[in-house]
Amino acid sequence: MMESLVVKRSIVIAGHKTSVSVEDEFWSLLKEIAKERHKTMSDLVAEIDTDRQQTNLSSAIRLFVLGYARDQLEAAAQRSGQTATRVNKPIEAA
């Protein structure tokens, strides 16, 4: 299994500099989402920060990216005429 490195980045949100630590894969997809939406990373993270509910910013970013990926998967399934199955049960340890 490939180890994912947590990367700490500084970002400006509403004029305040803060540091956020998430895995590099989440940063990469967040950058793609920002580009697709014609926004800066700071603007997108500020939106995530505003919309988050009782969680830290790092977790809110992960949940946002996960939700985006899930929505993309469901949209692709609908386009192909299939039904995407949403699994809402906890992952069991192997």
TORDRENVEX-94146 format. One record per residue: residue in three letters; x, y, z of N, C-alpha, C, CB in turn. Coordinates in pm, whole numbers, always signed. Atoms other than C-alpha are relative to their C-alpha. Glycine has a CB too. Layout:
N
+------+--------+--------+--------+--------+--------+--------+--------+--------+--------+--------+--------+--------+
: rest :    n.X :    n.Y :    n.Z :   ca.X :   ca.Y :   ca.Z :    c.X :    c.Y :    c.Z :   cb.X :   cb.Y :   cb.Z :
+------+--------+--------+--------+--------+--------+--------+--------+--------+--------+--------+--------+--------+
:  Ala :      X :      Y :      Z :      X :      Y :      Z :      X :      Y :      Z :      X :      Y :      Z :
...
+------+--------+--------+--------+--------+--------+--------+--------+--------+--------+--------+--------+--------+
This chain:
94
+------+--------+--------+--------+--------+--------+--------+--------+--------+--------+--------+--------+--------+
: rest :    n.X :    n.Y :    n.Z :   ca.X :   ca.Y :   ca.Z :    c.X :    c.Y :    c.Z :   cb.X :   cb.Y :   cb.Z :
+------+--------+--------+--------+--------+--------+--------+--------+--------+--------+--------+--------+--------+
:  Met :    +84 :   -118 :     +0 :     +0 :     +0 :     +0 :    +89 :   +125 :     +0 :    -96 :     +0 :   +123 :
:  Met :    -77 :   -122 :    +10 :   +132 :   +345 :    -93 :    -35 :    +94 :   +115 :    -25 :    +68 :   -135 :
:  Glu :    +23 :    -92 :   -110 :   +174 :   +586 :   +197 :    -27 :   +139 :    -54 :   +122 :     +1 :    +96 :
:  Ser :    +36 :   -134 :    +42 :     +8 :   +922 :   +155 :    +59 :   +100 :   +100 :   -154 :    +15 :    -11 :
:  Leu :    -62 :    -99 :    -86 :   +198 :  +1219 :   +292 :    -93 :   +117 :    +27 :   +129 :    +50 :    -61 :
:  Val :    +76 :   -118 :    -39 :    +22 :  +1492 :   +484 :    +88 :   +121 :    -28 :    -45 :     -5 :   +151 :
:  Val :    -74 :   -120 :    +38 :   +127 :  +1830 :   +349 :    -65 :   +120 :    +66 :     +5 :    +16 :   -155 :
:  Lys :    +49 :   -123 :    -64 :    +94 :  +2153 :   +545 :    +21 :   +115 :    -96 :    +72 :    +26 :   +137 :
:  Arg :    -10 :   -116 :    +90 :    +19 :  +2458 :   +334 :    -58 :   +122 :    +70 :    -75 :    -27 :   -134 :
:  Ser :    +53 :   -126 :    -50 :    -36 :  +2819 :   +423 :    -96 :    +55 :   -104 :   +114 :   +103 :    +31 :
:  Ile :   +101 :    -54 :    +90 :   -343 :  +2981 :   +277 :    -64 :   +121 :    +67 :   -108 :   -107 :    -36 :
:  Val :    +62 :   -121 :    -53 :   -508 :  +3320 :   +318 :   -151 :    -13 :    -16 :    +52 :   +128 :    -74 :
:  Ile :   +146 :     +8 :     -2 :   -875 :  +3311 :   +417 :    -52 :   +128 :    +64 :    -50 :   -127 :    +78 :
:  Ala :    +58 :   -126 :    -47 :  -1062 :  +3640 :   +453 :   +108 :    +92 :    +59 :   -110 :    -27 :   +106 :
:  Gly :   -106 :    -89 :    -41 :   -735 :  +3827 :   +485 :    +89 :    -52 :   +112 :    -58 :   +128 :    +41 :
:  His :    -79 :    +58 :   -108 :   -593 :  +3596 :   +752 :    +74 :   -123 :    -50 :    -91 :    -37 :   +120 :
:  Lys :    -81 :   +114 :    +41 :   -310 :  +3352 :   +692 :    -18 :   -112 :   +101 :   +150 :    +40 :    -13 :
:  Thr :    +14 :   +117 :    -85 :   -364 :  +3002 :   +827 :    +71 :   -118 :    -66 :   -149 :    -33 :    +27 :
:  Ser :    -63 :   +121 :    +52 :   -198 :  +2664 :   +788 :   -100 :   -114 :     +6 :   +129 :    -35 :    +79 :
:  Val :    +91 :   +114 :     +9 :   -391 :  +2356 :   +680 :    +82 :   -121 :    -41 :   -117 :    +27 :   -100 :
:  Ser :    -71 :   +124 :    +31 :   -262 :  +1999 :   +675 :    -97 :   -105 :    -52 :    +75 :    -52 :   +124 :
:  Val :    +75 :   +113 :    +58 :   -417 :  +1743 :   +438 :    +95 :    -75 :    -93 :   -128 :    +50 :    -77 :
:  Glu :    -82 :    +81 :    +89 :   -279 :  +1469 :   +218 :    +14 :    +68 :   -136 :    -61 :   -140 :    -16 :
:  Asp :    -31 :    -63 :   +127 :   -120 :  +1575 :   -109 :   -107 :    -28 :   -107 :   +135 :    -48 :    -49 :
:  Glu :   +105 :    +35 :    +97 :   -390 :  +1392 :   -310 :   -121 :    +92 :    +13 :    -43 :   -147 :    +19 :
:  Phe :   +112 :    -93 :    -21 :   -657 :  +1614 :   -152 :    +36 :   +138 :    -52 :    -38 :     +7 :   +148 :
:  Trp :    -42 :   -130 :    +54 :   -455 :  +1928 :   -236 :     -9 :     +0 :   -152 :   +143 :    +33 :    +45 :
:  Ser :     +1 :     +7 :   +147 :   -422 :  +1811 :   -597 :   -141 :    +10 :    -56 :    +65 :   -130 :    -46 :
:  Leu :   +137 :     -4 :    +50 :   -792 :  +1748 :   -644 :    -67 :   +133 :    +33 :    -82 :   -116 :    +58 :
:  Leu :    +56 :   -131 :    -37 :   -883 :  +2068 :   -459 :    +45 :   +106 :   -101 :    +43 :    +41 :   +143 :
:  Lys :    -52 :    -93 :   +101 :   -662 :  +2259 :   -704 :    -75 :    -16 :   -132 :   +151 :    -23 :    -22 :
:  Glu :    +76 :    +26 :   +122 :   -840 :  +2092 :   -998 :   -143 :    +55 :    +10 :     -4 :   -150 :    -30 :
:  Ile :   +137 :    -50 :    -20 :  -1181 :  +2178 :   -852 :     -1 :   +153 :    -10 :    -57 :    -46 :   +138 :
:  Ala :     -8 :   -146 :     +5 :  -1078 :  +2542 :   -803 :    +16 :    +47 :   -144 :   +117 :    +52 :    +87 :
:  Lys :    -22 :    -38 :   +140 :   -953 :  +2561 :  -1162 :   -129 :    -18 :    -81 :   +114 :    -84 :    -62 :
:  Glu :   +125 :    +27 :    +72 :  -1274 :  +2401 :  -1294 :   -107 :   +106 :    +29 :    -54 :   -138 :    +38 :
:  Arg :   +100 :   -100 :    -42 :  -1480 :  +2658 :  -1102 :    +49 :   +143 :    -20 :    -37 :    -21 :   +146 :
:  His :    -58 :   -131 :    +26 :  -1256 :  +2949 :  -1208 :    +15 :    +81 :   +128 :    -85 :    +77 :   -101 :
:  Lys :    -23 :    -65 :   -129 :  -1162 :  +3028 :   -848 :   +144 :    -23 :    +42 :    -98 :    -54 :   +107 :
:  Thr :   -130 :    +25 :    -61 :   -844 :  +3063 :   -656 :    -17 :   -104 :   +109 :    +63 :   +132 :    +56 :
:  Met :     +4 :    +96 :   -111 :   -754 :  +2801 :   -398 :    -48 :    +71 :   +126 :   +140 :    -63 :    +23 :
:  Ser :    +41 :    -74 :   -119 :   -796 :  +3067 :   -130 :   -150 :    +25 :     +2 :    +74 :   +133 :     +8 :
:  Asp :   +145 :    -24 :     +7 :  -1147 :  +3152 :   -250 :    -79 :   -128 :    +26 :    -37 :    +57 :   -137 :
:  Leu :    +71 :   +126 :    -19 :  -1252 :  +2787 :   -263 :    +10 :    -45 :   +146 :    +57 :   -107 :    -93 :
:  Val :    -16 :    +39 :   -140 :  -1107 :  +2713 :    +82 :    -81 :    +93 :    +91 :   +149 :     +2 :    +41 :
:  Ala :    +83 :    -93 :    -78 :  -1281 :  +3026 :   +216 :   -146 :    -43 :     -3 :    +15 :   +144 :    -53 :
:  Glu :   +138 :    +50 :     +9 :  -1613 :  +2888 :    +88 :    -18 :   -125 :    +86 :    -35 :    -32 :   -146 :
:  Ile :     +7 :   +122 :    -81 :  -1542 :  +2551 :   +249 :     -1 :    +38 :   +148 :   +120 :    -95 :    -31 :
:  Asp :     -9 :    -46 :   -138 :  -1451 :  +2731 :   +571 :   -133 :    +59 :    +46 :   +112 :   +103 :    +16 :
:  Thr :   +128 :    -62 :    -33 :  -1775 :  +2931 :   +565 :   -110 :   -104 :    +15 :    -40 :   +101 :   -107 :
:  Asp :   +106 :   +101 :     +1 :  -1990 :  +2623 :   +495 :    +19 :   -112 :   +101 :    -10 :    -60 :   -137 :
:  Arg :    -24 :   +115 :    -89 :  -1828 :  +2385 :   +743 :    -82 :    +10 :   +128 :   +149 :     -9 :    +34 :
:  Gln :    +80 :     +7 :   -123 :  -2020 :  +2271 :  +1047 :    +73 :    -83 :   +103 :   -141 :    -59 :    -28 :
:  Gln :    -58 :    +66 :   -117 :  -1844 :  +2184 :  +1371 :   +107 :   -103 :    -33 :   -107 :    -66 :    +77 :
:  Thr :   -114 :    +87 :    +29 :  -1532 :  +2028 :  +1224 :   +119 :    +91 :    -30 :    -29 :    -97 :   -120 :
:  Asn :   -115 :    -85 :    +31 :  -1180 :  +2149 :  +1171 :    +12 :    +18 :   -151 :   +130 :    -61 :    +57 :
:  Leu :     -9 :    -34 :   +142 :  -1082 :  +2298 :   +837 :    +60 :   -113 :    -82 :    +82 :   +127 :    -19 :
:  Ser :    -60 :   +112 :    +73 :   -862 :  +2005 :   +735 :   -104 :   -107 :    -31 :   +116 :    -61 :    +79 :
:  Ser :   +105 :   +100 :    +21 :  -1152 :  +1763 :   +783 :   -105 :    +51 :    -98 :    -66 :    -37 :   +133 :
:  Ala :    +99 :    -57 :    +91 :  -1390 :  +1999 :   +604 :    +49 :     -6 :   -144 :    -30 :   +145 :    +39 :
:  Ile :    -56 :     +9 :   +135 :  -1157 :  +2008 :   +302 :     -8 :   -144 :    -50 :   +147 :    +49 :     -2 :
:  Arg :     +8 :   +142 :    +41 :  -1135 :  +1627 :   +295 :   -143 :    -38 :    -35 :    +54 :    -91 :   +111 :
:  Leu :   +140 :    +34 :    +26 :  -1514 :  +1596 :   +317 :    -51 :    +67 :   -127 :    -88 :    +40 :   +120 :
:  Phe :    +39 :    -71 :   +122 :  -1562 :  +1857 :    +43 :    +51 :    -74 :   -124 :    +53 :   +144 :     +2 :
:  Val :    -60 :    +70 :   +114 :  -1323 :  +1676 :   -193 :    -66 :   -136 :    -18 :   +153 :    -15 :    +18 :
:  Leu :    +67 :   +130 :     +8 :  -1480 :  +1340 :   -110 :   -141 :    +15 :    -58 :     -8 :    -65 :   +140 :
:  Gly :   +134 :    -25 :    +54 :  -1827 :  +1481 :   -179 :     +4 :    +33 :   -148 :    -67 :   +114 :    +76 :
:  Tyr :    -17 :    -32 :   +141 :  -1708 :  +1624 :   -510 :    +23 :   -127 :    -81 :   +117 :    +98 :    -21 :
:  Ala :    -31 :   +125 :    +70 :  -1563 :  +1287 :   -613 :   -123 :    -90 :     -8 :   +116 :    -74 :    +69 :
:  Arg :   +122 :    +80 :     -3 :  -1882 :  +1108 :   -509 :   -102 :    +54 :   -101 :    -61 :     -2 :   +143 :
:  Asp :    +94 :    -62 :    +94 :  -2096 :  +1355 :   -708 :    +41 :    -27 :   -145 :     -8 :   +150 :    +24 :
:  Gln :    -50 :    +29 :   +134 :  -1875 :  +1304 :  -1015 :    -29 :   -144 :    -39 :   +149 :    +28 :     -9 :
:  Leu :    +27 :   +142 :    +24 :  -1912 :   +926 :   -985 :   -149 :    -23 :    -27 :    +46 :    -85 :   +121 :
:  Glu :   +144 :    +14 :    +20 :  -2290 :   +951 :   -952 :    -44 :    +60 :   -133 :    -76 :    +66 :   +114 :
:  Ala :    +35 :    -63 :   +128 :  -2313 :  +1188 :  -1250 :    +43 :    -88 :   -116 :    +67 :   +139 :    -12 :
:  Ala :    -48 :    +89 :   +106 :  -2104 :   +951 :  -1463 :    -91 :   -123 :    -11 :   +146 :    -44 :    +26 :
:  Ala :    +89 :   +116 :     +0 :  -2328 :   +660 :  -1361 :   -134 :    +36 :    -64 :    -21 :    -53 :   +143 :
:  Gln :   +127 :    -44 :    +60 :  -2641 :   +857 :  -1455 :    +14 :    +17 :   -151 :    -47 :   +133 :    +64 :
:  Arg :    -21 :    -18 :   +144 :  -2494 :   +949 :  -1793 :     +7 :   -135 :    -72 :   +129 :    +79 :    -25 :
:  Ser :    -12 :   +132 :    +65 :  -2425 :   +582 :  -1863 :   -125 :    -84 :    +22 :   +122 :    -74 :    +53 :
:  Gly :   +124 :    +72 :    -22 :  -2775 :   +483 :  -1751 :     +4 :   -100 :   +114 :    -38 :    -70 :   -124 :
:  Gln :    -10 :    +89 :   -114 :  -2657 :   +301 :  -1443 :    -41 :    +75 :   +126 :   +144 :    -56 :    +14 :
:  Thr :    +32 :    -59 :   -129 :  -2749 :   +359 :  -1084 :   +122 :    -10 :    +89 :   -122 :    -70 :    +65 :
:  Ala :   -114 :     +1 :    -92 :  -2468 :   +460 :   -854 :    -51 :    -39 :   +137 :    +73 :   +139 :     +4 :
:  Thr :    +38 :    +43 :   -134 :  -2488 :   +288 :   -520 :    +78 :    +80 :   +101 :    +24 :   -151 :    +19 :
:  Arg :    -64 :    -78 :   -104 :  -2416 :   +511 :   -227 :     +8 :    -87 :   +125 :    -76 :   +133 :    +28 :
:  Val :    -21 :    +82 :   -118 :  -2268 :   +323 :    +65 :    +22 :    +92 :   +118 :   +120 :    -97 :    -18 :
:  Asn :    -10 :    -86 :   -117 :  -2319 :   +487 :   +401 :    +32 :    -78 :   +126 :   -128 :    +75 :    +19 :
:  Lys :    -34 :    +76 :   -119 :  -2191 :   +216 :   +632 :   +149 :    +15 :    +28 :    -38 :   -149 :    -16 :
:  Pro :   -142 :    -16 :    -32 :  -1860 :   +231 :   +817 :    +85 :   -108 :    -66 :    +21 :     -4 :   +151 :
:  Ile :    -94 :    +95 :    +59 :  -1558 :    +64 :   +665 :    +56 :    -86 :   +113 :   +116 :    +74 :    -78 :
:  Glu :    -51 :    +91 :   -101 :  -1457 :   -243 :   +859 :   +149 :    -23 :    -23 :    -77 :   -134 :     -1 :
:  Ala :   -143 :    +26 :     +8 :  -1093 :   -306 :   +938 :    +23 :   -141 :    -54 :    +67 :    +16 :   +138 :
:  Ala :    -31 :   +130 :    +60 :   -936 :   -590 :   +742 :    +69 :    -91 :    +97 :    +86 :    +16 :   -124 :
+------+--------+--------+--------+--------+--------+--------+--------+--------+--------+--------+--------+--------+
